[in-house]
Amino acid sequence: MPGIDIILSGFTRQATPTPRIEGKTMILQSGAKGMQLGRLNLQLLPGREGQWTARSSARGGEARVFDWTLVPLNTSLPDHPALSVLLERHREQLRARNLAEQASTPPPVTTPAYVGAAACGRCHPAQLRQWAASKHARALAALERKRQELNPECIPCHVTGYRDSGGFRLGQKSGVDMGNVQCEACHGFGREHRAKGKIRGTVAESICRRCHGVENSPTFKYEPYLKMLGDHTARYFARRTVTTPRGRSIDDFARSRPSSNICILADS
């Protein structure tokens, strides 16, 4: 459609670090969830038309010059006082609604698949101690500090098995407490493990990314975050640092000897 110079879009999960330009129209998006502020500076030339050109590469007088940046809305920027009042009102309404819904929904009658971290720790005491010292063990408290512990958009990544059979339930009074990110959130159902079923010994990055996505965890890097979990990830790093007698990594050695009978174990 001709005659539109700039489109500043509303709610969308797609941000544009570099503006999208269609014909003579510039389209700008700052993303979703109030995570970024879009800042646009313009230099307009009255009576002249031309293509939009970024300030760093502007040439001549016909171009309409712009400078577009995305500013992270992190803790370095204070909240707007009026919006803070509205947000707090929304949180209270959300808490009341979710507590009412939870009270009216009976728990499933199926056999629970989850056994809880304490049960895992009977055979893996060292790993249980390491987990207890990690941020995963305090994930629900992190929501409580922000008064988001009843927000259904946040809860699934701060507890284990939300709304699954035997998993975390709001206001739960009995059964195994599945609050926080426990062993089974990453390794799979403990009941299957005890029955010699499937369990993930090593957690692949794709499992972590279910919660540590770009929106929720923009600083996430797989190996550095694994190291934060401590000793029970040592098996993964030991596998990554195996060297041949020549002092070369096993991956490098395998590439140089494609005909060798070398078994490389996948992360998953």
Accessible surface in RSA format (square Angstrom, percent):
REM  Atomic radii and reference values for relative SASA: ProtOr
REM  Chains: A
REM  Algorithm: Lee & Richards
REM  Probe-radius: 1.40
REM  Slices: 20
REM RES _ NUM      All-atoms   Total-Side   Main-Chain    Non-polar    All polar
REM                ABS   REL    ABS   REL    ABS   REL    ABS   REL    ABS   REL
RES MET A   1   188.04  97.4 123.83  81.9  64.21 152.9 105.84  90.0  82.20 108.9
RES PRO A   2   131.01  95.5 106.31  96.9  24.71  89.8 118.03  97.5  12.98  80.7
RES GLY A   3    81.10 100.0   0.00   N/A  81.10 100.0  42.35 116.2  38.75  86.8
RES ILE A   4    65.89  37.5  59.89  44.6   6.00  14.5  63.11  45.4   2.78   7.5
RES ASP A   5    74.93  52.5  70.80  70.5   4.14   9.8  13.81  32.5  61.12  61.0
RES ILE A   6    48.74  27.7  26.33  19.6  22.41  54.0  26.33  19.0  22.41  60.8
RES ILE A   7    68.45  39.0  65.49  48.8   2.96   7.1  68.45  49.3   0.00   0.0
RES LEU A   8   122.50  68.2  93.02  66.5  29.48  74.1  93.35  65.6  29.15  78.4
RES SER A   9    43.86  37.1  20.19  26.9  23.67  54.5  25.82  55.0  18.04  25.3
RES GLY A  10    58.70  72.4   0.00   N/A  58.70  72.4  42.18 115.8  16.52  37.0
RES PHE A  11   156.60  78.3 117.90  73.0  38.70 100.7 123.65  75.0  32.95  94.3
RES THR A  12    30.22  21.5  24.92  25.3   5.30  12.6  17.54  23.6  12.68  19.2
RES ARG A  13   147.63  62.0 119.80  61.1  27.83  66.3  58.17  79.5  89.46  54.2
RES GLN A  14   118.02  66.0 116.06  84.8   1.95   4.7  39.16  83.4  78.86  59.8
RES ALA A  15    21.67  19.9  15.71  24.2   5.96  13.6  15.71  22.1   5.96  15.8
RES THR A  16    13.47   9.6  11.51  11.7   1.96   4.7  13.47  18.1   0.00   0.0
RES PRO A  17   102.22  74.5  84.90  77.4  17.33  63.0  86.84  71.7  15.39  95.6
RES THR A  18   108.90  77.5  97.43  98.8  11.47  27.3  65.51  88.0  43.39  65.6
RES PRO A  19    18.22  13.3   7.14   6.5  11.08  40.3   7.14   5.9  11.08  68.8
RES ARG A  20   129.10  54.2 122.63  62.5   6.47  15.4  44.18  60.4  84.92  51.5
RES ILE A  21    68.83  39.2  40.61  30.3  28.22  68.0  40.61  29.2  28.22  76.6
RES GLU A  22    89.08  51.1  82.56  62.5   6.52  15.5  26.55  51.3  62.53  51.1
RES GLY A  23    57.59  71.0   0.00   N/A  57.59  71.0  40.77 111.9  16.82  37.7
RES LYS A  24   105.13  51.3  99.92  61.3   5.21  12.4  63.49  57.1  41.65  44.4
RES THR A  25    17.73  12.6  17.73  18.0   0.00   0.0   7.55  10.1  10.19  15.4
RES MET A  26     0.00   0.0   0.00   0.0   0.00   0.0   0.00   0.0   0.00   0.0
RES ILE A  27    25.06  14.3  25.06  18.7   0.00   0.0  25.06  18.0   0.00   0.0
RES LEU A  28     1.87   1.0   0.00   0.0   1.87   4.7   0.13   0.1   1.74   4.7
RES GLN A  29    25.46  14.2  24.38  17.8   1.08   2.6   3.08   6.6  22.38  17.0
RES SER A  30    36.16  30.6  32.12  42.9   4.05   9.3   3.49   7.4  32.68  45.8
RES GLY A  31    16.12  19.9   0.00   N/A  16.12  19.9   4.59  12.6  11.53  25.8
RES ALA A  32    10.75   9.9   0.58   0.9  10.17  23.1   2.63   3.7   8.13  21.5
RES LYS A  33    85.05  41.5  45.38  27.8  39.68  94.5  48.10  43.3  36.95  39.4
RES GLY A  34    56.78  70.0   0.00   N/A  56.78  70.0  35.23  96.7  21.55  48.3
RES MET A  35    61.76  32.0  51.82  34.3   9.94  23.7  49.91  42.4  11.85  15.7
RES GLN A  36    58.70  32.8  48.72  35.6   9.98  23.8   9.49  20.2  49.21  37.3
RES LEU A  37    81.31  45.3  79.82  57.1   1.49   3.8  81.31  57.1   0.00   0.0
RES GLY A  38    26.13  32.2   0.00   N/A  26.13  32.2   2.53   6.9  23.60  52.9
RES ARG A  39   126.36  53.1 122.31  62.3   4.06   9.7  33.04  45.1  93.33  56.6
RES LEU A  40    43.83  24.4  15.17  10.9  28.66  72.0  15.17  10.7  28.66  77.1
RES ASN A  41    69.85  48.2  66.36  64.1   3.49   8.4  16.29  39.2  53.56  51.8
RES LEU A  42    67.20  37.4  33.47  23.9  33.73  84.8  33.47  23.5  33.73  90.8
RES GLN A  43    88.76  49.6  84.59  61.8   4.17   9.9  28.36  60.4  60.40  45.8
RES LEU A  44   107.70  60.0  87.74  62.8  19.96  50.2  87.74  61.6  19.96  53.7
RES LEU A  45    47.44  26.4  41.44  29.6   6.00  15.1  41.58  29.2   5.86  15.8
RES PRO A  46   127.66  93.0  99.35  90.6  28.31 102.9 111.41  92.0  16.26 101.0
RES GLY A  47    90.63 111.8   0.00   N/A  90.63 111.8  44.86 123.1  45.76 102.5
RES ARG A  48   122.91  51.6 109.13  55.6  13.78  32.8  19.49  26.6 103.42  62.7
RES GLU A  49   122.80  70.5 107.04  81.0  15.76  37.5  39.64  76.7  83.17  67.9
RES GLY A  50    14.14  17.4   0.00   N/A  14.14  17.4  14.14  38.8   0.00   0.0
RES GLN A  51    97.28  54.4  93.35  68.2   3.93   9.4  53.93 114.8  43.35  32.9
RES TRP A  52    13.27   5.3   1.33   0.6  11.94  28.0   1.33   0.7  11.94  19.4
RES THR A  53    31.52  22.4  28.33  28.7   3.19   7.6  21.54  28.9   9.98  15.1
RES ALA A  54    39.62  36.4  35.66  55.0   3.95   9.0  35.66  50.2   3.95  10.5
RES ARG A  55   115.88  48.7 102.68  52.3  13.20  31.4  56.57  77.3  59.31  35.9
RES SER A  56   107.78  91.1  69.05  92.2  38.73  89.2  58.86 125.4  48.92  68.5
RES SER A  57    63.96  54.0  54.05  72.1   9.91  22.8  43.00  91.6  20.96  29.4
RES ALA A  58    28.06  25.8  15.88  24.5  12.18  27.7  16.01  22.5  12.06  31.9
RES ARG A  59   188.63  79.2 169.78  86.5  18.85  44.9  82.20 112.3 106.43  64.5
RES GLY A  60    72.51  89.4   0.00   N/A  72.51  89.4  41.87 114.9  30.64  68.6
RES GLY A  61    35.06  43.2   0.00   N/A  35.06  43.2  23.10  63.4  11.95  26.8
RES GLU A  62   105.65  60.7 104.95  79.4   0.70   1.7  61.07 118.1  44.58  36.4
RES ALA A  63    13.20  12.1   9.77  15.1   3.43   7.8  11.40  16.1   1.80   4.8
RES ARG A  64    20.05   8.4  20.05  10.2   0.00   0.0   8.67  11.8  11.38   6.9
RES VAL A  65    12.79   8.4  12.79  11.6   0.00   0.0  12.79  11.1   0.00   0.0
RES PHE A  66    13.32   6.7  13.03   8.1   0.29   0.8  13.03   7.9   0.29   0.8
RES ASP A  67    52.19  36.6  49.46  49.2   2.74   6.5   3.89   9.1  48.31  48.2
RES TRP A  68    24.41   9.8   6.63   3.2  17.77  41.7   6.63   3.5  17.77  28.8
RES THR A  69    59.86  42.6  55.45  56.2   4.41  10.5  54.64  73.4   5.22   7.9
RES LEU A  70    38.58  21.5  13.68   9.8  24.90  62.6  13.68   9.6  24.90  67.0
RES VAL A  71    34.93  23.0  34.06  30.8   0.88   2.1  34.93  30.4   0.00   0.0
RES PRO A  72    79.53  58.0  77.22  70.4   2.31   8.4  77.22  63.8   2.31  14.3
RES LEU A  73    78.04  43.5  52.17  37.3  25.87  65.0  53.11  37.3  24.93  67.1
RES ASN A  74    81.38  56.1  66.05  63.8  15.33  36.9  39.78  95.7  41.61  40.2
RES THR A  75   145.49 103.5 113.63 115.2  31.86  75.9  90.20 121.2  55.30  83.6
RES SER A  76    91.83  77.6  56.27  75.1  35.56  81.9  56.02 119.3  35.80  50.2
RES LEU A  77    76.52  42.6  67.69  48.4   8.83  22.2  67.69  47.5   8.83  23.8
RES PRO A  78   123.87  90.3  94.52  86.2  29.36 106.7 105.84  87.4  18.03 112.1
RES ASP A  79   114.66  80.3  92.95  92.5  21.71  51.3  20.18  47.5  94.48  94.2
RES HIS A  80   109.81  60.0  98.47  68.4  11.34  29.0  72.93  75.2  36.88  42.9
RES PRO A  81   104.90  76.5  95.16  86.7   9.74  35.4 102.93  85.0   1.97  12.2
RES ALA A  82    58.59  53.9  48.36  74.6  10.23  23.3  56.04  78.9   2.56   6.8
RES LEU A  83   111.36  62.0 109.26  78.2   2.11   5.3 109.60  77.0   1.76   4.7
RES SER A  84    42.69  36.1  34.38  45.9   8.31  19.1  33.10  70.5   9.59  13.4
RES VAL A  85    91.28  60.1  85.72  77.6   5.55  13.4  90.01  78.2   1.27   3.4
RES LEU A  86    94.14  52.4  89.30  63.9   4.84  12.2  89.61  62.9   4.53  12.2
RES LEU A  87    78.33  43.6  74.85  53.5   3.49   8.8  78.33  55.0   0.00   0.0
RES GLU A  88    60.29  34.6  60.19  45.5   0.09   0.2  45.55  88.1  14.74  12.0
RES ARG A  89   134.22  56.4 127.46  65.0   6.76  16.1  51.81  70.8  82.41  49.9
RES HIS A  90    90.42  49.4  88.90  61.8   1.53   3.9  57.57  59.3  32.85  38.2
RES ARG A  91    49.01  20.6  48.13  24.5   0.88   2.1   2.95   4.0  46.06  27.9
RES GLU A  92    77.80  44.7  72.95  55.2   4.86  11.6  39.27  76.0  38.53  31.5
RES GLN A  93   113.88  63.7 104.65  76.5   9.23  22.0  44.39  94.5  69.49  52.7
RES LEU A  94    17.09   9.5  14.42  10.3   2.67   6.7  16.69  11.7   0.40   1.1
RES ARG A  95    60.71  25.5  60.71  30.9   0.00   0.0   7.60  10.4  53.11  32.2
RES ALA A  96    64.93  59.7  52.63  81.2  12.31  28.0  59.26  83.5   5.67  15.0
RES ARG A  97   133.36  56.0 126.02  64.2   7.34  17.5  57.36  78.4  76.00  46.1
RES ASN A  98     8.26   5.7   6.34   6.1   1.92   4.6   3.80   9.1   4.46   4.3
RES LEU A  99    82.84  46.1  79.01  56.5   3.83   9.6  79.51  55.8   3.33   9.0
RES ALA A 100    63.33  58.2  49.95  77.1  13.37  30.4  58.08  81.8   5.25  13.9
RES GLU A 101    81.29  46.7  79.15  59.9   2.14   5.1  37.11  71.8  44.17  36.1
RES GLN A 102    19.71  11.0  13.74  10.0   5.97  14.2   8.51  18.1  11.20   8.5
RES ALA A 103    93.14  85.6  50.83  78.4  42.31  96.3  63.28  89.1  29.86  79.1
RES SER A 104    87.58  74.0  54.28  72.4  33.30  76.7  50.59 107.7  36.99  51.8
RES THR A 105    72.19  51.3  68.36  69.3   3.82   9.1  49.68  66.7  22.51  34.0
RES PRO A 106   104.86  76.4  90.10  82.1  14.76  53.7  96.79  79.9   8.07  50.2
RES PRO A 107    84.09  61.3  75.69  69.0   8.40  30.5  75.69  62.5   8.40  52.2
RES PRO A 108    65.36  47.6  39.88  36.4  25.49  92.6  50.76  41.9  14.61  90.8
RES VAL A 109   154.06 101.4 123.54 111.8  30.53  73.6 129.91 112.9  24.15  65.5
RES THR A 110    91.08  64.8  76.98  78.0  14.09  33.6  81.98 110.1   9.10  13.8
RES THR A 111   103.02  73.3  82.76  83.9  20.26  48.3  49.35  66.3  53.67  81.1
RES PRO A 112    57.23  41.7  57.08  52.0   0.15   0.5  57.08  47.1   0.15   0.9
RES ALA A 113    25.06  23.0  23.07  35.6   1.99   4.5  25.06  35.3   0.00   0.0
RES TYR A 114    16.76   7.8  13.58   7.7   3.18   8.3   1.72   1.3  15.04  18.5
RES VAL A 115    13.81   9.1   4.65   4.2   9.16  22.1   7.41   6.4   6.40  17.4
RES GLY A 116     1.31   1.6   0.00   N/A   1.31   1.6   1.31   3.6   0.00   0.0
RES ALA A 117     8.12   7.5   6.08   9.4   2.04   4.6   6.25   8.8   1.86   4.9
RES ALA A 118    72.46  66.6  63.62  98.2   8.84  20.1  65.12  91.7   7.34  19.5
RES ALA A 119    13.75  12.6   5.51   8.5   8.25  18.8   5.73   8.1   8.02  21.2
RES CYS A 120    27.60  20.9  18.68  20.8   8.92  21.0  16.43  41.6  11.18  12.1
RES GLY A 121     6.39   7.9   0.00   N/A   6.39   7.9   1.98   5.4   4.40   9.9
RES ARG A 122   176.64  74.2 139.87  71.3  36.77  87.6  68.83  94.1 107.82  65.3
RES CYS A 123   106.99  80.9  79.12  88.2  27.87  65.5  22.99  58.2  84.01  90.6
RES HIS A 124    78.26  42.8  76.68  53.3   1.57   4.0  59.64  61.5  18.62  21.7
RES PRO A 125    69.98  51.0  68.54  62.5   1.44   5.2  69.57  57.4   0.41   2.6
RES ALA A 126    53.47  49.2  47.53  73.3   5.94  13.5  48.28  68.0   5.19  13.8
RES GLN A 127    76.73  42.9  74.75  54.6   1.98   4.7  24.65  52.5  52.08  39.5
RES LEU A 128    49.86  27.8  47.50  34.0   2.36   5.9  49.21  34.6   0.65   1.7
RES ARG A 129   159.39  66.9 149.26  76.1  10.13  24.1  75.24 102.8  84.15  51.0
RES GLN A 130    45.53  25.5  41.70  30.5   3.83   9.1   6.13  13.1  39.39  29.9
RES TRP A 131    42.11  16.9  40.99  19.8   1.11   2.6  42.11  22.5   0.00   0.0
RES ALA A 132    57.01  52.4  40.48  62.5  16.54  37.6  41.18  58.0  15.84  42.0
RES ALA A 133    73.39  67.5  46.29  71.4  27.09  61.6  54.04  76.1  19.34  51.2
RES SER A 134     9.23   7.8   2.32   3.1   6.90  15.9   8.79  18.7   0.43   0.6
RES LYS A 135   147.52  72.0 139.13  85.4   8.39  20.0  90.24  81.2  57.27  61.0
RES HIS A 136    42.79  23.4  42.24  29.4   0.55   1.4  25.39  26.2  17.40  20.2
RES ALA A 137    15.77  14.5   5.56   8.6  10.20  23.2   5.56   7.8  10.20  27.0
RES ARG A 138   118.28  49.7 114.25  58.2   4.02   9.6  60.33  82.4  57.95  35.1
RES ALA A 139    11.59  10.7   7.77  12.0   3.82   8.7  11.59  16.3   0.00   0.0
RES LEU A 140    28.11  15.7  28.11  20.1   0.00   0.0  28.11  19.7   0.00   0.0
RES ALA A 141    37.59  34.6  35.90  55.4   1.69   3.8  36.13  50.9   1.46   3.9
RES ALA A 142    29.31  27.0  28.14  43.4   1.17   2.7  28.17  39.7   1.14   3.0
RES LEU A 143    10.12   5.6  10.12   7.2   0.00   0.0  10.12   7.1   0.00   0.0
RES GLU A 144    89.69  51.5  77.58  58.7  12.11  28.8  22.27  43.1  67.43  55.1
RES ARG A 145   181.35  76.1 144.66  73.7  36.70  87.4  75.93 103.8 105.42  63.9
RES LYS A 146   141.12  68.8 133.27  81.8   7.86  18.7  83.43  75.1  57.69  61.5
RES ARG A 147    91.40  38.4  89.03  45.4   2.37   5.6  41.08  56.1  50.32  30.5
RES GLN A 148    33.50  18.7  32.41  23.7   1.09   2.6   6.02  12.8  27.48  20.8
RES GLU A 149    34.02  19.5  32.83  24.8   1.19   2.8  15.36  29.7  18.66  15.2
RES LEU A 150    13.85   7.7  13.01   9.3   0.84   2.1  13.13   9.2   0.72   1.9
RES ASN A 151    24.75  17.1  23.77  23.0   0.98   2.4   0.40   1.0  24.35  23.5
RES PRO A 152    46.63  34.0  37.86  34.5   8.76  31.8  38.39  31.7   8.23  51.2
RES GLU A 153   115.90  66.5  84.90  64.2  31.01  73.8  47.04  91.0  68.86  56.2
RES CYS A 154    36.67  27.7  29.89  33.3   6.78  15.9   8.48  21.5  28.19  30.4
RES ILE A 155     0.19   0.1   0.19   0.1   0.00   0.0   0.19   0.1   0.00   0.0
RES PRO A 156    61.88  45.1  48.35  44.1  13.52  49.2  48.43  40.0  13.45  83.6
RES CYS A 157    39.87  30.2  28.66  32.0  11.21  26.4  14.00  35.5  25.88  27.9
RES HIS A 158    46.88  25.6  46.88  32.6   0.00   0.0  24.71  25.5  22.17  25.8
RES VAL A 159     4.35   2.9   0.00   0.0   4.35  10.5   0.00   0.0   4.35  11.8
RES THR A 160     0.64   0.5   0.00   0.0   0.64   1.5   0.64   0.9   0.00   0.0
RES GLY A 161    15.13  18.7   0.00   N/A  15.13  18.7   5.11  14.0  10.03  22.5
RES TYR A 162    31.43  14.7  13.89   7.9  17.53  45.6  12.91   9.7  18.52  22.8
RES ARG A 163   138.85  58.3 114.69  58.5  24.16  57.5  43.75  59.8  95.10  57.6
RES ASP A 164    65.56  45.9  59.93  59.6   5.63  13.3  14.31  33.7  51.24  51.1
RES SER A 165    28.86  24.4  21.04  28.1   7.82  18.0  19.97  42.5   8.90  12.5
RES GLY A 166    26.89  33.2   0.00   N/A  26.89  33.2  16.40  45.0  10.48  23.5
RES GLY A 167     1.17   1.4   0.00   N/A   1.17   1.4   0.00   0.0   1.17   2.6
RES PHE A 168    19.61   9.8  19.61  12.1   0.00   0.0  19.61  11.9   0.00   0.0
RES ARG A 169    35.07  14.7  33.46  17.1   1.61   3.8  13.47  18.4  21.60  13.1
RES LEU A 170    11.69   6.5   7.07   5.1   4.62  11.6   7.32   5.1   4.37  11.8
RES GLY A 171    51.56  63.6   0.00   N/A  51.56  63.6  29.14  80.0  22.42  50.2
RES GLN A 172    70.77  39.6  35.45  25.9  35.33  84.1  25.92  55.2  44.85  34.0
RES LYS A 173   195.74  95.5 154.73  94.9  41.00  97.6 106.23  95.6  89.50  95.3
RES SER A 174    88.46  74.7  75.38 100.6  13.08  30.1  48.26 102.8  40.20  56.3
RES GLY A 175    71.67  88.4   0.00   N/A  71.67  88.4  37.96 104.2  33.71  75.5
RES VAL A 176    70.50  46.4  60.11  54.4  10.39  25.0  65.96  57.3   4.55  12.3
RES ASP A 177   107.38  75.2  93.88  93.4  13.51  31.9  40.34  95.0  67.04  66.9
RES MET A 178     0.00   0.0   0.00   0.0   0.00   0.0   0.00   0.0   0.00   0.0
RES GLY A 179     4.27   5.3   0.00   N/A   4.27   5.3   2.50   6.9   1.77   4.0
RES ASN A 180    34.37  23.7  34.37  33.2   0.00   0.0   0.00   0.0  34.37  33.2
RES VAL A 181    16.87  11.1  16.41  14.9   0.46   1.1  16.41  14.3   0.46   1.3
RES GLN A 182    11.66   6.5   9.95   7.3   1.71   4.1   0.39   0.8  11.28   8.6
RES CYS A 183    29.53  22.3  22.95  25.6   6.58  15.5  16.54  41.9  12.99  14.0
RES GLU A 184     7.42   4.3   1.98   1.5   5.43  12.9   1.92   3.7   5.49   4.5
RES ALA A 185    26.91  24.7  12.39  19.1  14.52  33.0  19.92  28.1   6.99  18.5
RES CYS A 186    28.31  21.4  28.31  31.6   0.00   0.0   4.05  10.3  24.25  26.2
RES HIS A 187    44.11  24.1  44.08  30.6   0.03   0.1  31.83  32.8  12.29  14.3
RES GLY A 188    14.33  17.7   0.00   N/A  14.33  17.7  14.29  39.2   0.04   0.1
RES PHE A 189    72.52  36.3  70.60  43.7   1.92   5.0  70.60  42.8   1.92   5.5
RES GLY A 190     4.20   5.2   0.00   N/A   4.20   5.2   4.12  11.3   0.08   0.2
RES ARG A 191    89.61  37.6  88.86  45.3   0.76   1.8  34.39  47.0  55.23  33.5
RES GLU A 192    78.66  45.2  74.74  56.5   3.92   9.3  30.04  58.1  48.62  39.7
RES HIS A 193    75.80  41.4  71.64  49.8   4.16  10.6  54.44  56.1  21.36  24.9
RES ARG A 194   137.41  57.7 106.61  54.3  30.79  73.3  61.47  84.0  75.94  46.0
RES ALA A 195    78.31  72.0  48.77  75.3  29.54  67.2  58.94  83.0  19.37  51.3
RES LYS A 196   189.85  92.6 158.54  97.3  31.31  74.6 106.21  95.6  83.64  89.1
RES GLY A 197    37.22  45.9   0.00   N/A  37.22  45.9  24.41  67.0  12.81  28.7
RES LYS A 198   182.19  88.9 171.39 105.2  10.80  25.7 120.32 108.3  61.87  65.9
RES ILE A 199    63.30  36.0  35.57  26.5  27.72  66.8  39.38  28.4  23.91  64.9
RES ARG A 200    81.47  34.2  75.96  38.7   5.52  13.1  38.83  53.1  42.64  25.8
RES GLY A 201    45.11  55.6   0.00   N/A  45.11  55.6  20.45  56.1  24.66  55.2
RES THR A 202    17.58  12.5   9.76   9.9   7.82  18.6  11.09  14.9   6.49   9.8
RES VAL A 203    16.60  10.9  12.23  11.1   4.37  10.5  12.23  10.6   4.37  11.9
RES ALA A 204    17.21  15.8  16.91  26.1   0.30   0.7  16.91  23.8   0.30   0.8
RES GLU A 205    67.78  38.9  64.71  49.0   3.07   7.3  19.02  36.8  48.76  39.8
RES SER A 206    78.24  66.1  64.26  85.8  13.98  32.2  53.59 114.1  24.65  34.5
RES ILE A 207    30.61  17.4  26.21  19.5   4.41  10.6  26.21  18.9   4.41  12.0
RES CYS A 208    23.74  18.0  16.03  17.9   7.71  18.1   8.12  20.6  15.62  16.8
RES ARG A 209    90.20  37.9  78.17  39.8  12.03  28.6  36.00  49.2  54.21  32.9
RES ARG A 210   150.23  63.1 115.13  58.7  35.10  83.6  67.03  91.6  83.20  50.4
RES CYS A 211    41.36  31.3  37.71  42.1   3.65   8.6  14.02  35.5  27.35  29.5
RES HIS A 212    48.11  26.3  48.10  33.4   0.01   0.0  36.30  37.4  11.81  13.7
RES GLY A 213    21.44  26.4   0.00   N/A  21.44  26.4  20.95  57.5   0.48   1.1
RES VAL A 214   118.71  78.1 112.28 101.7   6.42  15.5 113.52  98.6   5.18  14.1
RES GLU A 215    53.70  30.8  45.68  34.6   8.02  19.1  33.66  65.1  20.04  16.4
RES ASN A 216    96.34  66.4  62.48  60.4  33.86  81.5  21.61  52.0  74.73  72.2
RES SER A 217    15.08  12.7  10.08  13.5   4.99  11.5   9.15  19.5   5.92   8.3
RES PRO A 218    93.89  68.4  62.49  57.0  31.39 114.1  63.76  52.6  30.13 187.2
RES THR A 219    98.34  69.9  87.92  89.1  10.42  24.8  76.67 103.0  21.67  32.8
RES PHE A 220    12.77   6.4   2.91   1.8   9.86  25.6   2.91   1.8   9.86  28.2
RES LYS A 221   131.75  64.3 129.53  79.5   2.21   5.3  89.42  80.5  42.32  45.1
RES TYR A 222    22.14  10.3  16.76   9.5   5.38  14.0  16.76  12.6   5.38   6.6
RES GLU A 223    54.86  31.5  53.51  40.5   1.35   3.2  18.78  36.3  36.08  29.5
RES PRO A 224    70.41  51.3  64.25  58.6   6.16  22.4  67.29  55.6   3.12  19.4
RES TYR A 225    59.64  27.8  56.57  32.2   3.08   8.0  39.49  29.7  20.15  24.8
RES LEU A 226    13.63   7.6  13.15   9.4   0.47   1.2  13.34   9.4   0.28   0.8
RES LYS A 227   132.75  64.8 114.32  70.1  18.43  43.9  60.71  54.6  72.04  76.7
RES MET A 228   113.44  58.7  83.88  55.5  29.55  70.4  79.66  67.7  33.78  44.8
RES LEU A 229    34.81  19.4  34.62  24.8   0.19   0.5  34.62  24.3   0.19   0.5
RES GLY A 230    22.59  27.9   0.00   N/A  22.59  27.9  18.17  49.9   4.42   9.9
RES ASP A 231   115.19  80.7 105.90 105.4   9.28  21.9  32.32  76.1  82.87  82.6
RES HIS A 232    56.80  31.0  30.55  21.2  26.25  67.1  23.88  24.6  32.91  38.3
RES THR A 233    14.15  10.1   9.95  10.1   4.20  10.0  12.17  16.3   1.98   3.0
RES ALA A 234    58.58  53.9  51.18  79.0   7.40  16.8  57.15  80.5   1.43   3.8
RES ARG A 235   144.65  60.7 134.83  68.7   9.82  23.4  68.94  94.2  75.72  45.9
RES TYR A 236     9.13   4.3   8.15   4.6   0.98   2.6   5.39   4.1   3.74   4.6
RES PHE A 237    36.52  18.3  36.05  22.3   0.47   1.2  36.38  22.1   0.14   0.4
RES ALA A 238    59.57  54.8  49.08  75.7  10.49  23.9  55.93  78.8   3.64   9.6
RES ARG A 239    53.43  22.4  43.13  22.0  10.31  24.5  26.90  36.8  26.53  16.1
RES ARG A 240   114.99  48.3  92.85  47.3  22.14  52.7  19.74  27.0  95.25  57.7
RES THR A 241    95.29  67.8  78.06  79.1  17.24  41.1  69.14  92.9  26.15  39.5
RES VAL A 242    70.91  46.7  64.91  58.8   6.00  14.5  70.84  61.5   0.07   0.2
RES THR A 243    83.82  59.6  61.31  62.2  22.52  53.7  31.97  42.9  51.85  78.4
RES THR A 244    15.87  11.3   7.69   7.8   8.18  19.5  11.42  15.3   4.45   6.7
RES PRO A 245   145.67 106.2 102.35  93.3  43.31 157.5 115.43  95.3  30.24 187.9
RES ARG A 246   149.67  62.8 115.45  58.9  34.21  81.5  48.44  66.2 101.23  61.3
RES GLY A 247    60.17  74.2   0.00   N/A  60.17  74.2  30.25  83.0  29.92  67.0
RES ARG A 248    79.09  33.2  74.76  38.1   4.33  10.3  38.30  52.3  40.79  24.7
RES SER A 249    49.14  41.5  42.54  56.8   6.60  15.2  33.57  71.5  15.57  21.8
RES ILE A 250    42.24  24.0  42.14  31.4   0.10   0.2  42.14  30.3   0.10   0.3
RES ASP A 251    60.81  42.6  58.02  57.7   2.79   6.6  15.92  37.5  44.89  44.8
RES ASP A 252    51.13  35.8  50.88  50.6   0.25   0.6  11.77  27.7  39.36  39.3
RES PHE A 253    32.53  16.3  32.53  20.1   0.00   0.0  32.53  19.7   0.00   0.0
RES ALA A 254    25.92  23.8  19.83  30.6   6.09  13.9  20.35  28.7   5.57  14.8
RES ARG A 255   173.22  72.7 146.63  74.7  26.59  63.3  79.88 109.2  93.35  56.6
RES SER A 256    54.07  45.7  23.00  30.7  31.06  71.6  33.33  71.0  20.73  29.0
RES ARG A 257    98.40  41.3  94.77  48.3   3.63   8.6  26.37  36.0  72.03  43.7
RES PRO A 258   119.90  87.4  86.10  78.5  33.80 122.9  92.69  76.5  27.21 169.1
RES SER A 259   106.12  89.7  73.89  98.6  32.23  74.2  54.97 117.1  51.14  71.7
RES SER A 260    32.31  27.3   8.37  11.2  23.93  55.1  16.40  34.9  15.90  22.3
RES ASN A 261   160.95 111.0 120.18 116.1  40.76  98.2  40.01  96.3 120.94 116.9
RES ILE A 262    51.55  29.3  22.54  16.8  29.01  69.9  26.50  19.1  25.06  68.0
RES CYS A 263   101.72  76.9  77.61  86.6  24.11  56.7  43.27 109.6  58.44  63.0
RES ILE A 264    85.28  48.5  58.19  43.3  27.09  65.3  60.12  43.3  25.15  68.3
RES LEU A 265   105.83  58.9  93.95  67.2  11.87  29.8  95.50  67.1  10.33  27.8
RES ALA A 266    75.95  69.8  54.19  83.6  21.76  49.5  63.88  90.0  12.07  32.0
RES ASP A 267    43.87  30.7  39.27  39.1   4.59  10.9  11.16  26.3  32.71  32.6
RES SER A 268   108.30  91.5  53.77  71.8  54.53 125.6  39.55  84.2  68.76  96.3
END  Absolute sums over single chains surface
CHAIN  1 A    17864.8      14140.2       3724.6      10462.7       7402.1
END  Absolute sums over all chains
TOTAL         17864.8      14140.2       3724.6      10462.7       7402.1
